[in-house]
Amino acid sequence: MPETTDAAEKSRVMRDLARRARRLAQSLSHADQERLLKHADELEQQASELELQAIARPPVVQVQMQLQQQQQQENRPPAAEPEGDKPKG
């Protein structure tokens, strides 16, 4: 299977492979057909699991943006106190 990093893309590829396996199974003997159909079902199950992972995990870009915002907030100098609130001494 081609190397892809996106879970949704991997899922799409696995479902495509499952479709091809089912199509190929039609031309095989009964025993081979059963094995290939079982493999196609396993591919579909793996694709479903990947989709669930993709839903549960936010995209990398979104996480990176959140981290950058946090870092920017942590690196800001403390806000200056307004002139009227400073104690006179």
C-alpha positions, 0 to 999 in steps of 0.5 A: 500500500502506498505510504500516506500520512493522512488518516483519511487518505489511508482510509480511502486507499484501504476502502479502494483496495477492499473494493478491488479485492471484492471485484477480483474475488468474483473470478476465483474458486469458492475457497479463494473467494472466501479468503479474499472476501475476508481480507476485504472485510478486514480492510474495511474494518481497518479503514473504519478504525482510521476514520474514527482516529481521524475524527478523534484527533485534531489536524496537525495544523490546528494543534500547531497553531494552538501551540504557537498561540500559547508560546506567544502568550507565555513570551509576552512581557507582563502588562504595565500597570496603569499610572494611576494605580501605582502606589506613591512612595 
